[in-house]
Amino acid sequence: MAFFTVSTTFHIFTWVTACLLFFVLLFKNEHPRPLQLTLHSFYALIIISGTLLVLEAMNYGYFLQYATKFFVGALLIIAMELCLHKKRTQQSTRTLLMIMTALFLVIAWLGFTLPMGYAF
């Protein structure tokens, strides 16, 4: 389990891969089931690695900020899944995409300001 908590690299990798899969599924006309199942697997990896990072954050004294980031990340995953469902049922996804953008900006801001992230 040390691999998940030594750095945030694995967590960032799972987020980037999940976002790429999400946009492939969003802009593809048909919904290939294997890609969707792969995306769900990455959701699980994101939640597991995020939980371990929140538990590691207790050592830094920033538990509430990391717990907030975890909660907003969970909301982003829910919004991503709802967006794919609305696309599948041929409903408008515009509002959900705007909500996802706002949630992503909050997560990015928290990620760059909290001490466990990368310093750019």
The 8 nearest C-alpha neighbors of each residue, nearest first, counted from 0:
[[1, 2, 3, 4, 51, 5, 48, 47],
 [0, 2, 4, 3, 5, 6, 51, 55],
 [3, 1, 0, 5, 4, 6, 9, 7],
 [4, 2, 1, 0, 48, 5, 9, 51],
 [3, 5, 1, 6, 2, 52, 51, 55],
 [6, 4, 2, 1, 3, 7, 8, 52],
 [7, 5, 4, 8, 3, 9, 2, 115],
 [6, 8, 10, 9, 11, 116, 4, 5],
 [9, 7, 11, 10, 6, 12, 3, 5],
 [10, 8, 12, 11, 7, 13, 3, 6],
 [9, 11, 13, 7, 12, 8, 48, 45],
 [10, 12, 14, 8, 13, 9, 7, 15],
 [13, 11, 9, 15, 10, 14, 8, 16],
 [14, 12, 16, 10, 11, 15, 17, 45],
 [15, 13, 17, 11, 12, 16, 18, 10],
 [16, 14, 18, 12, 17, 13, 11, 19],
 [15, 17, 19, 13, 18, 14, 12, 20],
 [18, 16, 14, 20, 19, 15, 38, 41],
 [19, 17, 21, 15, 16, 20, 14, 22],
 [18, 20, 16, 22, 21, 17, 23, 15],
 [21, 19, 23, 17, 18, 22, 24, 16],
 [20, 22, 18, 24, 19, 23, 17, 25],
 [21, 23, 25, 19, 24, 20, 26, 18],
 [22, 24, 20, 21, 25, 26, 27, 19],
 [25, 23, 21, 27, 22, 26, 20, 30],
 [26, 24, 22, 23, 27, 21, 83, 86],
 [27, 25, 23, 24, 22, 28, 21, 29],
 [26, 28, 24, 29, 25, 23, 30, 22],
 [29, 27, 26, 30, 25, 24, 87, 31],
 [28, 30, 27, 31, 24, 87, 26, 25],
 [29, 31, 32, 24, 28, 27, 35, 87],
 [32, 30, 33, 34, 29, 35, 24, 27],
 [31, 33, 35, 34, 30, 36, 37, 29],
 [34, 32, 36, 35, 31, 37, 38, 30],
 [35, 33, 37, 36, 32, 31, 38, 20],
 [34, 36, 38, 32, 37, 33, 39, 31],
 [37, 35, 39, 33, 38, 34, 32, 40],
 [38, 36, 34, 40, 35, 39, 33, 41],
 [37, 39, 35, 41, 36, 40, 17, 34],
 [40, 38, 42, 36, 41, 37, 35, 43],
 [41, 39, 37, 43, 38, 42, 36, 44],
 [40, 42, 44, 38, 43, 39, 17, 45],
 [43, 41, 39, 45, 40, 44, 46, 38],
 [42, 44, 40, 46, 41, 45, 47, 39],
 [45, 43, 41, 47, 46, 42, 48, 40],
 [46, 44, 42, 48, 43, 47, 49, 13],
 [45, 47, 49, 43, 44, 48, 50, 42],
 [48, 46, 44, 50, 49, 45, 43, 51],
 [47, 49, 51, 45, 50, 46, 3, 10],
 [50, 48, 52, 46, 51, 47, 45, 53],
 [51, 49, 53, 47, 52, 48, 46, 54],
 [50, 52, 54, 48, 49, 53, 55, 4],
 [51, 53, 55, 49, 54, 50, 4, 56],
 [54, 52, 56, 50, 55, 51, 65, 49],
 [53, 55, 51, 56, 52, 57, 50, 62],
 [54, 56, 52, 53, 57, 58, 51, 4],
 [57, 55, 53, 59, 58, 54, 62, 61],
 [56, 58, 62, 60, 55, 59, 54, 61],
 [59, 57, 56, 60, 55, 61, 54, 62],
 [60, 58, 56, 57, 61, 62, 55, 114],
 [59, 61, 57, 58, 62, 56, 63, 64],
 [62, 60, 59, 64, 63, 56, 65, 57],
 [61, 63, 57, 65, 56, 64, 60, 66],
 [64, 62, 66, 65, 61, 67, 60, 68],
 [65, 63, 67, 66, 61, 62, 68, 109],
 [64, 66, 68, 62, 67, 63, 53, 69],
 [65, 67, 69, 63, 68, 64, 62, 70],
 [68, 66, 64, 70, 65, 69, 63, 71],
 [67, 69, 65, 71, 66, 70, 72, 106],
 [70, 68, 66, 72, 67, 71, 65, 73],
 [69, 71, 67, 73, 72, 68, 66, 74],
 [70, 72, 74, 68, 73, 69, 67, 75],
 [73, 71, 75, 69, 74, 70, 68, 76],
 [72, 74, 70, 76, 75, 71, 69, 77],
 [75, 73, 71, 77, 72, 76, 78, 70],
 [76, 74, 72, 78, 73, 77, 99, 102],
 [75, 77, 79, 73, 78, 74, 80, 72],
 [76, 78, 74, 80, 75, 79, 81, 73],
 [79, 77, 75, 81, 76, 80, 82, 74],
 [80, 78, 76, 82, 77, 81, 75, 83],
 [79, 81, 83, 77, 82, 78, 84, 76],
 [82, 80, 84, 78, 83, 79, 85, 77],
 [81, 83, 79, 85, 80, 84, 92, 78],
 [82, 84, 86, 80, 81, 85, 87, 25],
 [83, 85, 81, 87, 82, 86, 80, 88],
 [86, 84, 90, 88, 82, 87, 83, 89],
 [87, 85, 89, 83, 88, 84, 90, 82],
 [86, 88, 84, 85, 89, 83, 30, 90],
 [87, 89, 85, 86, 90, 84, 83, 91],
 [90, 88, 86, 87, 85, 91, 84, 92],
 [91, 89, 85, 88, 86, 92, 87, 84],
 [90, 92, 93, 85, 89, 86, 94, 95],
 [93, 91, 95, 94, 82, 96, 85, 90],
 [92, 94, 96, 95, 91, 97, 82, 98],
 [95, 93, 97, 96, 92, 98, 91, 99],
 [94, 96, 98, 97, 92, 93, 99, 82],
 [95, 97, 99, 93, 94, 98, 92, 100],
 [98, 96, 100, 94, 95, 99, 101, 93],
 [99, 97, 95, 101, 100, 96, 102, 94],
 [98, 100, 96, 102, 97, 101, 75, 103],
 [99, 101, 97, 103, 98, 102, 96, 104],
 [100, 102, 98, 104, 103, 99, 97, 105],
 [103, 101, 99, 105, 104, 100, 75, 98],
 [102, 104, 106, 100, 105, 101, 99, 107],
 [103, 105, 107, 101, 106, 102, 108, 100],
 [106, 104, 102, 108, 103, 107, 109, 101],
 [107, 105, 103, 109, 104, 108, 110, 68],
 [108, 106, 110, 104, 109, 105, 103, 111],
 [107, 109, 105, 111, 110, 106, 104, 112],
 [110, 108, 106, 112, 107, 111, 113, 105],
 [111, 109, 107, 108, 112, 113, 116, 106],
 [110, 112, 108, 109, 113, 116, 107, 117],
 [111, 113, 109, 110, 108, 114, 116, 118],
 [112, 114, 110, 111, 115, 109, 116, 64],
 [113, 115, 116, 112, 117, 111, 59, 118],
 [116, 114, 113, 117, 7, 6, 56, 110],
 [117, 115, 114, 110, 111, 113, 118, 7],
 [116, 118, 119, 111, 115, 114, 7, 110],
 [117, 119, 116, 111, 114, 112, 115, 113],
 [118, 117, 111, 116, 112, 110, 114, 113]]
